[in-house]
Amino acid sequence: MSRGKHNGLEKLKILEEVSNEEIGFLAATEKYGVNKTTRMKWQRRYKFYGYEGLEFHSRN
């Protein structure tokens, strides 16, 4: 999987589907190619920073 595969809106959609129990963890992994660790990082950033936390994230 390449880095930056999903933009902020796509990440938010995935998080909402999982949190609304429209799709399970394993189904999200298969459907979107997002592993559990990545999804948990997105959730954490969304919780602390809101939508902006899901946008481009630099390690520097």
CHARMM-style PDB file with segment names, atoms N, HN, CA, C and O in Angstrom:
ATOM      1  N   MET     1       0.843  -1.179   0.000  1.00  0.00      PROA
ATOM      2  CA  MET     1       0.000   0.000   0.000  1.00  0.00      PROA
ATOM      3  C   MET     1       0.888   1.242   0.000  1.00  0.00      PROA
ATOM      4  O   MET     1       1.826   1.336   0.791  1.00  0.00      PROA
ATOM      5  N   SER     2       0.597   2.180  -0.874  1.00  0.00      PROA
ATOM      6  HN  SER     2      -0.165   2.104  -1.516  1.00  0.00      PROA
ATOM      7  CA  SER     2       1.381   3.401  -0.937  1.00  0.00      PROA
ATOM      8  C   SER     2       0.934   4.401   0.121  1.00  0.00      PROA
ATOM      9  O   SER     2      -0.213   4.381   0.568  1.00  0.00      PROA
ATOM     10  N   ARG     3       1.837   5.257   0.508  1.00  0.00      PROA
ATOM     11  HN  ARG     3       2.769   5.273   0.145  1.00  0.00      PROA
ATOM     12  CA  ARG     3       1.519   6.277   1.504  1.00  0.00      PROA
ATOM     13  C   ARG     3       0.616   7.327   0.872  1.00  0.00      PROA
ATOM     14  O   ARG     3       0.716   7.606  -0.323  1.00  0.00      PROA
ATOM     15  N   GLY     4      -0.265   7.907   1.681  1.00  0.00      PROA
ATOM     16  HN  GLY     4      -0.346   7.681   2.652  1.00  0.00      PROA
ATOM     17  CA  GLY     4      -1.136   8.955   1.188  1.00  0.00      PROA
ATOM     18  C   GLY     4      -2.227   8.448   0.274  1.00  0.00      PROA
ATOM     19  O   GLY     4      -2.712   9.188  -0.582  1.00  0.00      PROA
ATOM     20  N   LYS     5      -2.612   7.222   0.438  1.00  0.00      PROA
ATOM     21  HN  LYS     5      -2.218   6.622   1.133  1.00  0.00      PROA
ATOM     22  CA  LYS     5      -3.595   6.608  -0.442  1.00  0.00      PROA
ATOM     23  C   LYS     5      -4.977   7.239  -0.284  1.00  0.00      PROA
ATOM     24  O   LYS     5      -5.724   7.351  -1.256  1.00  0.00      PROA
ATOM     25  N   HSD     6      -5.318   7.649   0.934  1.00  0.00      PROA
ATOM     26  HN  HSD     6      -4.711   7.558   1.724  1.00  0.00      PROA
ATOM     27  CA  HSD     6      -6.644   8.191   1.219  1.00  0.00      PROA
ATOM     28  C   HSD     6      -6.535   9.653   1.631  1.00  0.00      PROA
ATOM     29  O   HSD     6      -5.661  10.025   2.414  1.00  0.00      PROA
ATOM     30  N   ASN     7      -7.441  10.487   1.089  1.00  0.00      PROA
ATOM     31  HN  ASN     7      -8.151  10.185   0.453  1.00  0.00      PROA
ATOM     32  CA  ASN     7      -7.453  11.875   1.511  1.00  0.00      PROA
ATOM     33  C   ASN     7      -8.292  12.021   2.786  1.00  0.00      PROA
ATOM     34  O   ASN     7      -8.859  11.041   3.270  1.00  0.00      PROA
ATOM     35  N   GLY     8      -8.372  13.224   3.321  1.00  0.00      PROA
ATOM     36  HN  GLY     8      -7.912  14.020   2.928  1.00  0.00      PROA
ATOM     37  CA  GLY     8      -9.066  13.460   4.578  1.00  0.00      PROA
ATOM     38  C   GLY     8     -10.531  13.055   4.553  1.00  0.00      PROA
ATOM     39  O   GLY     8     -11.026  12.471   5.517  1.00  0.00      PROA
ATOM     40  N   LEU     9     -11.228  13.354   3.470  1.00  0.00      PROA
ATOM     41  HN  LEU     9     -10.826  13.828   2.686  1.00  0.00      PROA
ATOM     42  CA  LEU     9     -12.651  12.998   3.376  1.00  0.00      PROA
ATOM     43  C   LEU     9     -12.851  11.486   3.365  1.00  0.00      PROA
ATOM     44  O   LEU     9     -13.776  10.972   3.994  1.00  0.00      PROA
ATOM     45  N   GLU    10     -11.995  10.787   2.660  1.00  0.00      PROA
ATOM     46  HN  GLU    10     -11.244  11.205   2.149  1.00  0.00      PROA
ATOM     47  CA  GLU    10     -12.091   9.326   2.619  1.00  0.00      PROA
ATOM     48  C   GLU    10     -11.825   8.727   3.986  1.00  0.00      PROA
ATOM     49  O   GLU    10     -12.509   7.793   4.404  1.00  0.00      PROA
ATOM     50  N   LYS    11     -10.822   9.267   4.693  1.00  0.00      PROA
ATOM     51  HN  LYS    11     -10.266  10.026   4.354  1.00  0.00      PROA
ATOM     52  CA  LYS    11     -10.516   8.779   6.037  1.00  0.00      PROA
ATOM     53  C   LYS    11     -11.700   8.988   6.962  1.00  0.00      PROA
ATOM     54  O   LYS    11     -12.051   8.101   7.740  1.00  0.00      PROA
ATOM     55  N   LEU    12     -12.324  10.172   6.879  1.00  0.00      PROA
ATOM     56  HN  LEU    12     -12.039  10.892   6.247  1.00  0.00      PROA
ATOM     57  CA  LEU    12     -13.482  10.474   7.715  1.00  0.00      PROA
ATOM     58  C   LEU    12     -14.630   9.513   7.405  1.00  0.00      PROA
ATOM     59  O   LEU    12     -15.298   9.029   8.319  1.00  0.00      PROA
ATOM     60  N   LYS    13     -14.859   9.240   6.133  1.00  0.00      PROA
ATOM     61  HN  LYS    13     -14.317   9.633   5.391  1.00  0.00      PROA
ATOM     62  CA  LYS    13     -15.917   8.310   5.738  1.00  0.00      PROA
ATOM     63  C   LYS    13     -15.670   6.919   6.321  1.00  0.00      PROA
ATOM     64  O   LYS    13     -16.594   6.281   6.826  1.00  0.00      PROA
ATOM     65  N   ILE    14     -14.437   6.458   6.252  1.00  0.00      PROA
ATOM     66  HN  ILE    14     -13.686   6.976   5.842  1.00  0.00      PROA
ATOM     67  CA  ILE    14     -14.091   5.141   6.788  1.00  0.00      PROA
ATOM     68  C   ILE    14     -14.317   5.107   8.292  1.00  0.00      PROA
ATOM     69  O   ILE    14     -14.903   4.158   8.813  1.00  0.00      PROA
ATOM     70  N   LEU    15     -13.850   6.149   8.998  1.00  0.00      PROA
ATOM     71  HN  LEU    15     -13.374   6.920   8.575  1.00  0.00      PROA
ATOM     72  CA  LEU    15     -14.032   6.205  10.449  1.00  0.00      PROA
ATOM     73  C   LEU    15     -15.506   6.226  10.828  1.00  0.00      PROA
ATOM     74  O   LEU    15     -15.914   5.568  11.785  1.00  0.00      PROA
ATOM     75  N   GLU    16     -16.308   6.985  10.075  1.00  0.00      PROA
ATOM     76  HN  GLU    16     -15.976   7.519   9.297  1.00  0.00      PROA
ATOM     77  CA  GLU    16     -17.744   7.053  10.366  1.00  0.00      PROA
ATOM     78  C   GLU    16     -18.429   5.713  10.121  1.00  0.00      PROA
ATOM     79  O   GLU    16     -19.288   5.305  10.903  1.00  0.00      PROA
ATOM     80  N   GLU    17     -18.063   5.033   9.055  1.00  0.00      PROA
ATOM     81  HN  GLU    17     -17.365   5.364   8.419  1.00  0.00      PROA
ATOM     82  CA  GLU    17     -18.661   3.723   8.771  1.00  0.00      PROA
ATOM     83  C   GLU    17     -18.368   2.737   9.892  1.00  0.00      PROA
ATOM     84  O   GLU    17     -19.251   1.990  10.314  1.00  0.00      PROA
ATOM     85  N   VAL    18     -17.140   2.734  10.369  1.00  0.00      PROA
ATOM     86  HN  VAL    18     -16.422   3.340  10.026  1.00  0.00      PROA
ATOM     87  CA  VAL    18     -16.768   1.809  11.442  1.00  0.00      PROA
ATOM     88  C   VAL    18     -17.447   2.200  12.749  1.00  0.00      PROA
ATOM     89  O   VAL    18     -17.965   1.338  13.458  1.00  0.00      PROA
ATOM     90  N   SER    19     -17.450   3.495  13.075  1.00  0.00      PROA
ATOM     91  HN  SER    19     -17.029   4.195  12.499  1.00  0.00      PROA
ATOM     92  CA  SER    19     -18.043   3.930  14.346  1.00  0.00      PROA
ATOM     93  C   SER    19     -19.557   3.762  14.354  1.00  0.00      PROA
ATOM     94  O   SER    19     -20.140   3.509  15.408  1.00  0.00      PROA
ATOM     95  N   ASN    20     -20.202   3.897  13.203  1.00  0.00      PROA
ATOM     96  HN  ASN    20     -19.729   4.103  12.346  1.00  0.00      PROA
ATOM     97  CA  ASN    20     -21.657   3.698  13.110  1.00  0.00      PROA
ATOM     98  C   ASN    20     -22.031   2.231  12.946  1.00  0.00      PROA
ATOM     99  O   ASN    20     -23.202   1.886  12.786  1.00  0.00      PROA
ATOM    100  N   GLU    21     -21.022   1.382  12.989  1.00  0.00      PROA
ATOM    101  HN  GLU    21     -20.071   1.662  13.119  1.00  0.00      PROA
ATOM    102  CA  GLU    21     -21.186  -0.068  12.851  1.00  0.00      PROA
ATOM    103  C   GLU    21     -21.834  -0.461  11.530  1.00  0.00      PROA
ATOM    104  O   GLU    21     -22.523  -1.478  11.438  1.00  0.00      PROA
ATOM    105  N   GLU    22     -21.601   0.365  10.502  1.00  0.00      PROA
ATOM    106  HN  GLU    22     -21.041   1.190  10.576  1.00  0.00      PROA
ATOM    107  CA  GLU    22     -22.066   0.010   9.166  1.00  0.00      PROA
ATOM    108  C   GLU    22     -21.152  -1.046   8.555  1.00  0.00      PROA
ATOM    109  O   GLU    22     -21.551  -1.811   7.678  1.00  0.00      PROA
ATOM    110  N   ILE    23     -19.906  -1.065   9.047  1.00  0.00      PROA
ATOM    111  HN  ILE    23     -19.582  -0.444   9.760  1.00  0.00      PROA
ATOM    112  CA  ILE    23     -18.916  -1.994   8.541  1.00  0.00      PROA
ATOM    113  C   ILE    23     -18.011  -2.371   9.715  1.00  0.00      PROA
ATOM    114  O   ILE    23     -17.741  -1.541  10.583  1.00  0.00      PROA
ATOM    115  N   GLY    24     -17.553  -3.593   9.741  1.00  0.00      PROA
ATOM    116  HN  GLY    24     -17.772  -4.267   9.036  1.00  0.00      PROA
ATOM    117  CA  GLY    24     -16.688  -4.052  10.823  1.00  0.00      PROA
ATOM    118  C   GLY    24     -15.225  -3.765  10.531  1.00  0.00      PROA
ATOM    119  O   GLY    24     -14.871  -3.326   9.436  1.00  0.00      PROA
ATOM    120  N   PHE    25     -14.372  -4.020  11.528  1.00  0.00      PROA
ATOM    121  HN  PHE    25     -14.659  -4.377  12.417  1.00  0.00      PROA
ATOM    122  CA  PHE    25     -12.943  -3.771  11.388  1.00  0.00      PROA
ATOM    123  C   PHE    25     -12.349  -4.576  10.244  1.00  0.00      PROA
ATOM    124  O   PHE    25     -11.621  -4.036   9.411  1.00  0.00      PROA
ATOM    125  N   LEU    26     -12.657  -5.859  10.205  1.00  0.00      PROA
ATOM    126  HN  LEU    26     -13.248  -6.297  10.882  1.00  0.00      PROA
ATOM    127  CA  LEU    26     -12.081  -6.714   9.160  1.00  0.00      PROA
ATOM    128  C   LEU    26     -12.608  -6.345   7.782  1.00  0.00      PROA
ATOM    129  O   LEU    26     -11.865  -6.368   6.801  1.00  0.00      PROA
ATOM    130  N   ALA    27     -13.882  -6.008   7.710  1.00  0.00      PROA
ATOM    131  HN  ALA    27     -14.485  -5.989   8.507  1.00  0.00      PROA
ATOM    132  CA  ALA    27     -14.459  -5.617   6.430  1.00  0.00      PROA
ATOM    133  C   ALA    27     -13.828  -4.318   5.929  1.00  0.00      PROA
ATOM    134  O   ALA    27     -13.603  -4.162   4.729  1.00  0.00      PROA
ATOM    135  N   ALA    28     -13.540  -3.377   6.852  1.00  0.00      PROA
ATOM    136  HN  ALA    28     -13.723  -3.504   7.826  1.00  0.00      PROA
ATOM    137  CA  ALA    28     -12.889  -2.120   6.469  1.00  0.00      PROA
ATOM    138  C   ALA    28     -11.490  -2.386   5.938  1.00  0.00      PROA
ATOM    139  O   ALA    28     -11.047  -1.752   4.980  1.00  0.00      PROA
ATOM    140  N   THR    29     -10.797  -3.330   6.570  1.00  0.00      PROA
ATOM    141  HN  THR    29     -11.156  -3.844   7.348  1.00  0.00      PROA
ATOM    142  CA  THR    29      -9.451  -3.682   6.113  1.00  0.00      PROA
ATOM    143  C   THR    29      -9.492  -4.210   4.690  1.00  0.00      PROA
ATOM    144  O   THR    29      -8.680  -3.817   3.852  1.00  0.00      PROA
ATOM    145  N   GLU    30     -10.420  -5.084   4.423  1.00  0.00      PROA
ATOM    146  HN  GLU    30     -11.080  -5.402   5.103  1.00  0.00      PROA
ATOM    147  CA  GLU    30     -10.529  -5.663   3.083  1.00  0.00      PROA
ATOM    148  C   GLU    30     -11.038  -4.648   2.063  1.00  0.00      PROA
ATOM    149  O   GLU    30     -10.508  -4.566   0.955  1.00  0.00      PROA
ATOM    150  N   LYS    31     -12.056  -3.878   2.426  1.00  0.00      PROA
ATOM    151  HN  LYS    31     -12.487  -3.944   3.327  1.00  0.00      PROA
ATOM    152  CA  LYS    31     -12.687  -2.948   1.494  1.00  0.00      PROA
ATOM    153  C   LYS    31     -11.777  -1.775   1.140  1.00  0.00      PROA
ATOM    154  O   LYS    31     -11.688  -1.383  -0.023  1.00  0.00      PROA
ATOM    155  N   TYR    32     -11.098  -1.212   2.149  1.00  0.00      PROA
ATOM    156  HN  TYR    32     -11.170  -1.530   3.095  1.00  0.00      PROA
ATOM    157  CA  TYR    32     -10.308  -0.002   1.936  1.00  0.00      PROA
ATOM    158  C   TYR    32      -8.801  -0.208   1.990  1.00  0.00      PROA
ATOM    159  O   TYR    32      -8.041   0.701   1.657  1.00  0.00      PROA
ATOM    160  N   GLY    33      -8.363  -1.382   2.402  1.00  0.00      PROA
ATOM    161  HN  GLY    33      -8.980  -2.120   2.673  1.00  0.00      PROA
ATOM    162  CA  GLY    33      -6.934  -1.638   2.494  1.00  0.00      PROA
ATOM    163  C   GLY    33      -6.264  -0.876   3.622  1.00  0.00      PROA
ATOM    164  O   GLY    33      -5.101  -0.489   3.516  1.00  0.00      PROA
ATOM    165  N   VAL    34      -7.004  -0.660   4.705  1.00  0.00      PROA
ATOM    166  HN  VAL    34      -7.949  -0.973   4.791  1.00  0.00      PROA
ATOM    167  CA  VAL    34      -6.491   0.086   5.856  1.00  0.00      PROA
ATOM    168  C   VAL    34      -6.380  -0.874   7.023  1.00  0.00      PROA
ATOM    169  O   VAL    34      -7.371  -1.485   7.423  1.00  0.00      PROA
ATOM    170  N   ASN    35      -5.170  -1.015   7.579  1.00  0.00      PROA
ATOM    171  HN  ASN    35      -4.365  -0.518   7.254  1.00  0.00      PROA
ATOM    172  CA  ASN    35      -5.026  -1.938   8.693  1.00  0.00      PROA
ATOM    173  C   ASN    35      -5.481  -1.294  10.011  1.00  0.00      PROA
ATOM    174  O   ASN    35      -5.736  -0.091  10.072  1.00  0.00      PROA
ATOM    175  N   LYS    36      -5.574  -2.096  11.032  1.00  0.00      PROA
ATOM    176  HN  LYS    36      -5.367  -3.073  10.983  1.00  0.00      PROA
ATOM    177  CA  LYS    36      -6.098  -1.653  12.327  1.00  0.00      PROA
ATOM    178  C   LYS    36      -5.260  -0.530  12.928  1.00  0.00      PROA
ATOM    179  O   LYS    36      -5.805   0.434  13.465  1.00  0.00      PROA
ATOM    180  N   THR    37      -3.953  -0.650  12.842  1.00  0.00      PROA
ATOM    181  HN  THR    37      -3.510  -1.434  12.407  1.00  0.00      PROA
ATOM    182  CA  THR    37      -3.062   0.356  13.420  1.00  0.00      PROA
ATOM    183  C   THR    37      -3.257   1.711  12.752  1.00  0.00      PROA
ATOM    184  O   THR    37      -3.316   2.738  13.428  1.00  0.00      PROA
ATOM    185  N   THR    38      -3.355   1.713  11.450  1.00  0.00      PROA
ATOM    186  HN  THR    38      -3.306   0.879  10.901  1.00  0.00      PROA
ATOM    187  CA  THR    38      -3.567   2.952  10.712  1.00  0.00      PROA
ATOM    188  C   THR    38      -4.897   3.577  11.093  1.00  0.00      PROA
ATOM    189  O   THR    38      -4.977   4.782  11.330  1.00  0.00      PROA
ATOM    190  N   ARG    39      -5.933   2.767  11.152  1.00  0.00      PROA
ATOM    191  HN  ARG    39      -5.869   1.788  10.959  1.00  0.00      PROA
ATOM    192  CA  ARG    39      -7.254   3.276  11.506  1.00  0.00      PROA
ATOM    193  C   ARG    39      -7.257   3.860  12.915  1.00  0.00      PROA
ATOM    194  O   ARG    39      -7.891   4.886  13.160  1.00  0.00      PROA
ATOM    195  N   MET    40      -6.563   3.224  13.827  1.00  0.00      PROA
ATOM    196  HN  MET    40      -6.048   2.390  13.628  1.00  0.00      PROA
ATOM    197  CA  MET    40      -6.494   3.730  15.198  1.00  0.00      PROA
ATOM    198  C   MET    40      -5.746   5.067  15.246  1.00  0.00      PROA
ATOM    199  O   MET    40      -6.118   5.955  16.013  1.00  0.00      PROA
ATOM    200  N   LYS    41      -4.703   5.212  14.440  1.00  0.00      PROA
ATOM    201  HN  LYS    41      -4.400   4.491  13.817  1.00  0.00      PROA
ATOM    202  CA  LYS    41      -3.992   6.492  14.362  1.00  0.00      PROA
ATOM    203  C   LYS    41      -4.907   7.582  13.837  1.00  0.00      PROA
ATOM    204  O   LYS    41      -4.905   8.700  14.351  1.00  0.00      PROA
ATOM    205  N   TRP    42      -5.696   7.258  12.808  1.00  0.00      PROA
ATOM    206  HN  TRP    42      -5.697   6.349  12.391  1.00  0.00      PROA
ATOM    207  CA  TRP    42      -6.651   8.231  12.276  1.00  0.00      PROA
ATOM    208  C   TRP    42      -7.653   8.645  13.343  1.00  0.00      PROA
ATOM    209  O   TRP    42      -7.953   9.829  13.494  1.00  0.00      PROA
ATOM    210  N   GLN    43      -8.170   7.668  14.086  1.00  0.00      PROA
ATOM    211  HN  GLN    43      -7.926   6.706  13.964  1.00  0.00      PROA
ATOM    212  CA  GLN    43      -9.140   7.966  15.138  1.00  0.00      PROA
ATOM    213  C   GLN    43      -8.540   8.894  16.181  1.00  0.00      PROA
ATOM    214  O   GLN    43      -9.181   9.857  16.602  1.00  0.00      PROA
ATOM    215  N   ARG    44      -7.333   8.613  16.591  1.00  0.00      PROA
ATOM    216  HN  ARG    44      -6.812   7.831  16.249  1.00  0.00      PROA
ATOM    217  CA  ARG    44      -6.660   9.427  17.603  1.00  0.00      PROA
ATOM    218  C   ARG    44      -6.458  10.855  17.099  1.00  0.00      PROA
ATOM    219  O   ARG    44      -6.734  11.814  17.820  1.00  0.00      PROA
ATOM    220  N   ARG    45      -5.976  10.999  15.858  1.00  0.00      PROA
ATOM    221  HN  ARG    45      -5.752  10.221  15.272  1.00  0.00      PROA
ATOM    222  CA  ARG    45      -5.753  12.344  15.305  1.00  0.00      PROA
ATOM    223  C   ARG    45      -7.072  13.081  15.126  1.00  0.00      PROA
ATOM    224  O   ARG    45      -7.138  14.289  15.356  1.00  0.00      PROA
ATOM    225  N   TYR    46      -8.123  12.376  14.719  1.00  0.00      PROA
ATOM    226  HN  TYR    46      -8.070  11.395  14.533  1.00  0.00      PROA
ATOM    227  CA  TYR    46      -9.430  13.018  14.545  1.00  0.00      PROA
ATOM    228  C   TYR    46      -9.978  13.484  15.894  1.00  0.00      PROA
ATOM    229  O   TYR    46     -10.572  14.558  15.989  1.00  0.00      PROA
ATOM    230  N   LYS    47      -9.780  12.682  16.924  1.00  0.00      PROA
ATOM    231  HN  LYS    47      -9.298  11.809  16.846  1.00  0.00      PROA
ATOM    232  CA  LYS    47     -10.262  13.031  18.257  1.00  0.00      PROA
ATOM    233  C   LYS    47      -9.582  14.303  18.771  1.00  0.00      PROA
ATOM    234  O   LYS    47     -10.245  15.177  19.330  1.00  0.00      PROA
ATOM    235  N   PHE    48      -8.279  14.410  18.586  1.00  0.00      PROA
ATOM    236  HN  PHE    48      -7.740  13.700  18.131  1.00  0.00      PROA
ATOM    237  CA  PHE    48      -7.528  15.547  19.118  1.00  0.00      PROA
ATOM    238  C   PHE    48      -7.551  16.779  18.215  1.00  0.00      PROA
ATOM    239  O   PHE    48      -7.583  17.903  18.716  1.00  0.00      PROA
ATOM    240  N   TYR    49      -7.534  16.590  16.903  1.00  0.00      PROA
ATOM    241  HN  TYR    49      -7.508  15.676  16.496  1.00  0.00      PROA
ATOM    242  CA  TYR    49      -7.386  17.716  15.986  1.00  0.00      PROA
ATOM    243  C   TYR    49      -8.572  17.943  15.066  1.00  0.00      PROA
ATOM    244  O   TYR    49      -8.572  18.893  14.284  1.00  0.00      PROA
ATOM    245  N   GLY    50      -9.577  17.092  15.145  1.00  0.00      PROA
ATOM    246  HN  GLY    50      -9.577  16.320  15.781  1.00  0.00      PROA
ATOM    247  CA  GLY    50     -10.724  17.226  14.253  1.00  0.00      PROA
ATOM    248  C   GLY    50     -10.357  16.830  12.839  1.00  0.00      PROA
ATOM    249  O   GLY    50      -9.406  16.083  12.608  1.00  0.00      PROA
ATOM    250  N   TYR    51     -11.128  17.344  11.900  1.00  0.00      PROA
ATOM    251  HN  TYR    51     -11.900  17.950  12.087  1.00  0.00      PROA
ATOM    252  CA  TYR    51     -10.920  16.978  10.499  1.00  0.00      PROA
ATOM    253  C   TYR    51      -9.502  17.303  10.027  1.00  0.00      PROA
ATOM    254  O   TYR    51      -8.930  16.547   9.243  1.00  0.00      PROA
ATOM    255  N   GLU    52      -8.932  18.407  10.490  1.00  0.00      PROA
ATOM    256  HN  GLU    52      -9.397  19.021  11.128  1.00  0.00      PROA
ATOM    257  CA  GLU    52      -7.585  18.799  10.069  1.00  0.00      PROA
ATOM    258  C   GLU    52      -6.551  17.723  10.388  1.00  0.00      PROA
ATOM    259  O   GLU    52      -5.546  17.603   9.689  1.00  0.00      PROA
ATOM    260  N   GLY    53      -6.791  16.946  11.434  1.00  0.00      PROA
ATOM    261  HN  GLY    53      -7.608  17.044  12.002  1.00  0.00      PROA
ATOM    262  CA  GLY    53      -5.880  15.866  11.780  1.00  0.00      PROA
ATOM    263  C   GLY    53      -5.866  14.743  10.761  1.00  0.00      PROA
ATOM    264  O   GLY    53      -4.934  13.939  10.734  1.00  0.00      PROA
ATOM    265  N   LEU    54      -6.885  14.679   9.929  1.00  0.00      PROA
ATOM    266  HN  LEU    54      -7.642  15.332   9.952  1.00  0.00      PROA
ATOM    267  CA  LEU    54      -6.965  13.637   8.901  1.00  0.00      PROA
ATOM    268  C   LEU    54      -6.341  14.078   7.581  1.00  0.00      PROA
ATOM    269  O   LEU    54      -6.103  13.252   6.699  1.00  0.00      PROA
ATOM    270  N   GLU    55      -6.083  15.349   7.444  1.00  0.00      PROA
ATOM    271  HN  GLU    55      -6.276  16.019   8.160  1.00  0.00      PROA
ATOM    272  CA  GLU    55      -5.456  15.850   6.230  1.00  0.00      PROA
ATOM    273  C   GLU    55      -3.986  15.452   6.224  1.00  0.00      PROA
ATOM    274  O   GLU    55      -3.550  14.684   7.082  1.00  0.00      PROA
ATOM    275  N   PHE    56      -3.249  15.944   5.307  1.00  0.00      PROA
ATOM    276  HN  PHE    56      -3.603  16.568   4.611  1.00  0.00      PROA
ATOM    277  CA  PHE    56      -1.828  15.597   5.141  1.00  0.00      PROA
ATOM    278  C   PHE    56      -1.113  15.605   6.488  1.00  0.00      PROA
ATOM    279  O   PHE    56      -1.272  16.528   7.287  1.00  0.00      PROA
ATOM    280  N   HSD    57      -0.324  14.561   6.723  1.00  0.00      PROA
ATOM    281  HN  HSD    57      -0.195  13.811   6.074  1.00  0.00      PROA
ATOM    282  CA  HSD    57       0.403  14.426   7.978  1.00  0.00      PROA
ATOM    283  C   HSD    57       1.870  14.215   7.669  1.00  0.00      PROA
ATOM    284  O   HSD    57       2.243  13.249   7.004  1.00  0.00      PROA
ATOM    285  N   SER    58       2.690  15.116   8.151  1.00  0.00      PROA
ATOM    286  HN  SER    58       2.387  15.901   8.691  1.00  0.00      PROA
ATOM    287  CA  SER    58       4.129  15.016   7.917  1.00  0.00      PROA
ATOM    288  C   SER    58       4.818  14.455   9.147  1.00  0.00      PROA
ATOM    289  O   SER    58       4.445  14.787  10.272  1.00  0.00      PROA
ATOM    290  N   ARG    59       5.794  13.630   8.950  1.00  0.00      PROA
ATOM    291  HN  ARG    59       6.096  13.361   8.036  1.00  0.00      PROA
ATOM    292  CA  ARG    59       6.552  13.066  10.061  1.00  0.00      PROA
ATOM    293  C   ARG    59       7.640  14.023  10.531  1.00  0.00      PROA
ATOM    294  O   ARG    59       8.239  13.796  11.582  1.00  0.00      PROA
ATOM    295  N   ASN    60       7.908  15.082   9.783  1.00  0.00      PROA
ATOM    296  HN  ASN    60       7.421  15.267   8.929  1.00  0.00      PROA
ATOM    297  CA  ASN    60       8.987  16.017  10.150  1.00  0.00      PROA
ATOM    298  C   ASN    60       8.462  17.123  11.003  1.00  0.00      PROA
ATOM    299  OT1 ASN    60       9.221  18.004  11.409  1.00  0.00      PROA
TER     300      ASN     60
END
